[in-house]
């Protein structure tokens, strides 16, 4: 059974950490939207999370509980965004030092985050004898059901490593590398 090397494990920890922080940021933004929705406050016609939007959000009159929750979520959002920026700075620096990351980034639509997540999930690509085995490992292979003379092809099987699946639409070009 293959075991990831130290570098792959380290990259997995970093990319997992970034994904968790981004998930937290989304959760906080959704909670802030929920507070406005609950209080029947219409959204402004500009980005709620731009500087202008945050200034507007801080000025919205709310009841004590909602105002306290808003202020707390805004502080958490700002801290989470600082953490993401700090981690992104590290990942960007590492991305430009790694030839494999640069190669994967040459695929249109794939940035350093997607490339590093892809490489962290796959590990040593030589452990897969062909592209079909790699796509099966990631759960990106199409389902096939056969009965008698009929053959039905469906969407991806969703079996395998669940963590990198949000990047799946971008990975269809990896077979060309």
Phi, psi and omega in degrees: 000135182285138175242132180294144179285175184300318181295318178295318178297319179296315179295323176298316179298316181294315182288326175294319179298316179297316179299321178294319178295318178296320177298318177297318179299316179297318179299317179295317178298319178295322178295319178296319175299319181297320178300313180297318180296315181299324180271006179058039179261119180293146179287147177289169181268028175221168183299120183296336185251011169283175179298319178298318180294319179293320177298317178298314182299322179293334183269350182294125179287125181227160173296166187303312183295315180292321178296320178294317179296318178300311182298318179296313181295324177295319177296316179297321179297315179297318179293318179298319179294325175295319178296317178297315180298320180295316179292321178299321178301317179293315182294321178297315179301316179292324182300319183285351178263351187250118182297323180295319178296316179298322179295314180293326179292344178289348176283129181303134177091356181252121178260187183298324181296310180296319181296314180292322178296318178299310181294325178293322180290320184280319184075226180280107185295337181292348178285349177259122183293335179203175183294328179296321178294321178295314180294326176292320178300322180274353181074027183257005180278146180288147178281148178225129177234130181237139176211117182061235180266006183255142178230123181246129176249133182238199180286183183298154185285337181064017173266158180103200185293112185282336189299315184272006186300328178301340179271358188309316181301331181278341187278350183299337181274353182295333181295343182276350183287000000 
